[in-house]
Amino acid sequence: MSSPVNVLVIVAVVALVAVRQFTPQRIATGGRGLLVLPAVLVVLALREPGLVDPHDRSLSLLLLGAELVSGLLIGAGWAGTSRLWTAEDGSVWTRGTGATIAVWTGGVALRAGLTGIGALRGVHQGTGALLLALAASVLARRGMLGWRARAVHPSYGGGTAPAPWKDRV
């Protein structure tokens, strides 16, 4: 798959995830559907021929590892800054907060820094590294949200509170 197509995939995934971040989303509990997006991103990344620069394999692999670790940390931060609550039916919901925007901004800056380091050292990095980091972020977020969702107690009780995303009258 060509780099322009990978760039379009990256932009589409980031746009989709960013828009959905501030819309209440029900947390899915289990199922193979949780792994579909990360799996597609990994397949696209591994099909990319320039994942590791053959002229400087060690620095290229180091930068790839740093991308993966940063992807995991960003995904964990993303999930950690998301608000969770339970609906009356017991389902757990999530929505991003202002801190989520800060995590995303920091993640973009970190990835730009890693790309800059590679460019300064003459290491060619294809879009595969970014696709893998994005897959790691999505996977870490989903895993951590699932873990956090198991610890959430119902937010309803004797009386029912309005949903937190609806305006109170």
Secondary structure, 3 states (H helix, E strand, C coil): CCHHHHHHHHHHHHHHHHHHHCCCEECCCCCCHHHHHHHHHHHHHHHCCCCCCCCCHHHHHHHHHHHHHHHHHHHHHHHHCCEEEECCCCCEEEECCHHHHHHHHHHHHHHHHHHHHHHHCCCCCCHHHHHHHHHHHHHHHHHHHHHHHHHCCCCCCCCCCCCCCCCCC
